């Protein structure tokens, strides 16, 4: 029971897109968007990118990793975008 409660807290804490504004080397505004957790997918990252870059964006990098723990696997996703001007 305790393991289930801990796993549920980890899954819920890892839900959502985290956006970190980042200047790009080409001078444009950009962002690093993290969409970690079992309940999220690339659509959540894409939605956050559209919200961050209302004029559109170009994908600079897209990365997905599966991390394994004693309590199961955990997926991390990272999307780096350059906002169009």
Rosetta blueprint (number, residue, H / E / L):
1 X L
2 X H
3 X H
4 X H
5 X H
6 X H
7 X H
8 X H
9 X H
10 X H
11 X H
12 X H
13 X H
14 X L
15 X L
16 X L
17 X E
18 X E
19 X E
20 X E
21 X E
22 X E
23 X E
24 X L
25 X L
26 X L
27 X L
28 X L
29 X E
30 X E
31 X E
32 X E
33 X E
34 X E
35 X E
36 X L
37 X L
38 X L
39 X L
40 X L
41 X L
42 X H
43 X H
44 X H
45 X H
46 X H
47 X H
48 X H
49 X H
50 X H
51 X H
52 X H
53 X L
54 X L
55 X L
56 X L
57 X E
58 X E
59 X E
60 X E
61 X E
62 X E
63 X E
64 X E
65 X E
66 X E
67 X E
68 X E
69 X E
70 X L
71 X L
72 X E
73 X E
74 X E
75 X E
76 X E
77 X E
78 X E
79 X E
80 X E
81 X E
82 X E
83 X E
84 X L
85 X L
